[in-house]
C-alpha cells in the first residue's frame, strides 16, 4: 500500500486544451491539435504561483490534467521541479511525448503521488505511439514512480479487451479501466453497461454508484478546487463559483457543500478519500462548536459539584456526578483535536 502523502489541499489544474492525440470520447472535449503556435504557449508563472500557495500556509497536491496534454506546455518539467520542492504532484498524461524522459530524470518520485497514464489504444496505434507509451511507462516504473495505465471502458472496445490486456501484460504494463461517461449507440453510460461488460472491464456496479452525487456532501471548494487554463479557481468543473486565481490569491470555502447535480465525473470521496475524510472531520468540529461551548459550561459546573461530592457520604451520588464529569470532559476535548 502506498504511503499517504501529508498534503492539506488539492488543486486540479486544467492546464491546457492542446493535445497530440484526438480521442473522440475525451471527457474534456477533443483537445486542440498542437501546431506551430505551441512554441509561444504561455508557460506557468511559477514564482507567482508559489507565492500564492505560500500565502495559504498549506501544503498542496497539484494535479495537472484537463482536456489536453500537460507535457505540451513550454518548460513544464522546469515548473514541476520548482513546485515539487515544497508541494506534491499528480499527473494525467498520455505518456507519449519526449519530455516524459526529462521529467523521469529530474523529478524525485517521492514528491509525486501518481502518474495516471491514459491509454488510448486506437489513437496510439494510428499515430505509431503504442510502443512509445510502453517505453515511457516502463521508464517511469523503473525510476520508482507510482504509474498506472488506465483506459476508458468505451463500449466499442469490448471485443478486444481481453486481447489488449494480455498484450500489455506480456510487455510489463498492467492495464485497468475507468467507466465511459457519455452516450454510445443511443445508450447512456455508465448506467447501460451489462454485467458481462462490467466483468470484462474489471468494473463493479457498486463502483458506478460513486458517480451518483445528488444531495451528497462534498469537499469541492473546501480543500479541493479546480483551476482553469487562465488560473481561475473554482470548487469544481460544474460549480463555477469564483474562489480566486492561482497567480494572486485562493479563498477556500469555510464549510463543505451539498452536490447540486445528479451525476459527477470526479466524485472526490472516491478519488481522494484522504482529503474527503479530513474535510468531514473538520466540518464535524465546526458544527459541534456551539454544542462544545455549552458542554464546557456544564463541565465546570459539574466539576465544582464533584469537588463537593468528595465529602458526600452516599457512594451512589458521588458515582453519578463523577460519571457526568467524565462524559462532559471527553466531549469538551473534541475541539482540541
N, C-alpha and C positions, 0 to 999 in steps of 0.2 A: 504494500500500500504506500502511495506517495505521501511524504510528509506535508502537512498543511503549512503553507507559507503565511507569515504573520502580517497580512495587509489589512487596512481599515476600510478601504473603499475600492470600487472598480469602475473605471471609465472604459466604455465600449465605443471605441473611436472608428466611425465610418470614414476612413481616411481618404478614399478616392473611389470614383466610379469607373476608372480606367482599368482595363484588364487585357491580358494577352490571350484569353480564351473567350468564347462566346456561347455559353451554355444557355439553352432555351428555357430551362427550368429554374434559373438563378432567382433566388428569393428576393434579391436586391434589384431585380431587373437586369436585363442583359447589359453587361458592362460595356462602356465605350472603348472601342479599339484603341490601342496605343498607336500614336502617329508621331510625326516629327515634332509636334507641339509638346511631346513628353519631355523633351530636353529643357523646356522652360517652365515645367510644372513647379508650382510653389512648394518649397520644402517646409518641413516642420520648423517653427521658430523655437528651438529647444530652450534657449535662455529664458524667453518669456513664459514658456510652458512650465518649466521647472520652478520659476518664481511664483507662479500661480499655485502650484501644488504645495510649495513650502508654506504659503500663507494659510493653508487649511490645517497645518500641523498633523497631517495624516500620511500614512504610507499607502501608496496606491498599487493596484494591479492595473496596468494599462494594456487593454486588449485592442489590437489593430485588426480591423475587419472591414466589412461593408460589401457593396456590390462589385467592388474592384479588387485588384491585387496590390497589397501594400508594398511589395518589393519593386513596383514600377516607380515609386516616389524617389525623387532626387536625394541622394545621401541618406537613405532610410536607415542603413546599417549604422552610420555615424550617429544618428539620433538615438538609436537603440542603445548604443554604447553609453551615451551620457545619461539617458533615462534610467538604465539598469544599475547605475552606481548606487542609487538610493531606493528605487522602486522596482517593481516586478513587471515582467512582460508576459503576454499571451498572444499568439498569432493565429490568424486564419489565413492560409496561403495555399495556392495550388501547387506549390513546391516544384516549380519548373524553371525559374529564372536564375541566371548565373550568380546574382547577388546572394543567393542562399548559401553558397560556399563561403563567401566572405563573412556572413552572419555566423555560420557554424564555427569559423576560426576565431572570431573576435569576441563573441558573447559568452559569458560564463553561464553554463547550463543551470546552475543553482539559482539564477535570477530569472529563470523562465518557467512559468507554471506549466506551459504546454504549447506544443505546435500542432494545431488542428490542420492536418494536411488534406485538403479537399480533393478527392479523387474523382475525376470526370472522364470515364473510360472512352466515350465517343470523341470528345474534343482532343484528348491526349493522343489517340490513335490517328485522328485526322491531321493533327499538326506534328506528328512524329515526335511526341514528347512523352510517350509511355515509358520508355527506358530511362529518360531523364528524371522523371518522377521517382522511379525506383532508386536510381543512383543517389539522389539527394535525400530520400527517406533513409536509406542505409547510412549515409554520411552523418545525418543528424543523430541517428540512433547510436552510431559508433562514438560520437562526441559526447554522449551522455544526456541528450535532450529527451524529454518526455514527448515523443512524437507519435501521433495516431493518424492512420489513414482512414478517412471517413467518406463514404459515398452517399449520395441522395438515393433513397429507395424508390426510384421512379418506376411506376408500374410496367413500362415498356422494357425494363431491364430484367424482368422475371425469367425469361427463357435462358439467360446466360449467367445468372447469379452464381450458381454452383461452380461452373467452369471458371469464371472470373476469380472467384475466391480462391480456388485451388491454384490457379496460375500464379497469383500473387503470393500465396503461402509458400509455394515452391521456390520463390525468389526472395523470401525473407520478409515479406510485407503482410502484416495482419490487417485485414480489411473489415470494418464494421459499417453499419448503415444507420442513417437517421431518416425519419419519415419525410415523405414528399408532402408539402403543403400547397395545394392548388387543385386545378381541375384537369382531368385526363379522360378522354372519351366520354365527356359529359358527366363524369362521376367526380364527386368532391373527395379529396384526400386530406387527411389520413383516415377519415371515417369509413371509406369504401374498401379498405384492404380486406381480403378474405383471410381466414385463419391460415390457409395454406401459404399465402403470400407473406404473411407475417412470419411464419416459420422459416421460409426461405431467406428472408432478410435478417432473421435473428431478432425480430422485434416482438414485444409483448403488448397485448391490448391495454393492459393496465398502465403501461408506459405512456400510451397515447393520451390517457386521461390528464396527464400533466399539462396538456395544451388547452384544456378547458379551464378558464380562469375567471369567469364571470363572478363578481362579488367575492373573490378570494383576496385575502390580504397580500400585499406585495411591497417589496422594499425598493422598487424603482423610484428614484429621486431622493431616497433617504441615505443610502450608502452605495448605490449603483446608479449610473447615468449613462446615456448615450451622448456621443459628440458628433456633430455634423461635419461635413467637409470644411465648413467655414469656421469650425471651432466652437459653435454654439452648443451649450449643454442643455439637455432635456431629460426628463425622467425615463422615457423610452421612445421607441420609434413611433408609437401610436399616440402617446400623451405628449403634446408638444409645448408644455409649459416651459417658459424660459428660466433657466437656472444659472445663467451667466455665460462666460466664454472662457475657454482654456488659456487664452492669452491675457486675461485681465482678472477675473475672479469667478469662483464657483460657490454657489449658495445652495447647499443641500437642504431638503425639506426637513422640518423638525420632527415629523412622525411618518409612519408608513401610510400607504394608501390602499383603497379598495379598487381592484381592477375593474374598469368600466366596460370591458369588452368580453365577448363570448369566448373568443379564441385568442391565444397568444403564441407568437412564433418563437419566443425565447423565455419560457417560464423560469424565473430566477430561482425559485425554490428548488428546481431540478438542476439548473445549470451551475449554480453556486450555492449549495446548501450551507456552506460555512458563513457567508455574509448574510444569508437569509435568517439563519439561527441567531446571529449576533443582533440583527435588527429586531427580531421578535423579543429577544431578551431585553434590549434597550427600551423598547416600547412598552413592555410589561412593567418595567420600573417606572416609566413616565406616567403610565395610567395609575399605578399604585401610590404615587407620591402623596396625593391628598389623604388617602387612607393611612399611609405610614405616619403622617403628621398627627392624625387623631390617635393612632395606636401608641405613639410615643408619649402623648399627653396622658393616656390611660396608664402607660407603663410606669411613669413617675409617680402617679397616684398609688398604684398597687405596690410599687417598691417601698413607698413610705409606710403603707399598711403592713408590709412584710416585716419591716424593722420593728413595728409594734407587736406583730404576731409572735415574735420570739418569746415574748413574755406571756402569751396566752397559753393556758394550761390544756385547752382542748386540742388534741392532735388533729382531729378532723378539720377544724377551722384553719389551722396552720397549713395543712396539706393543700386545701382548696386555694388559699391565697398564693401559695408557692407555685402551684400548677399554672395559675393565670399569669403569674410573674414571668415564668419561663417561656410561656407561649408568646406573650407580648414582646419579650426581649428578642426572641427569634424572628418574629415578623418585623420588628423595628429595625433589625440589622440588614434587611433586604437592600435598602437604599445605599448601603456601603459597598455593595458588590460592584 
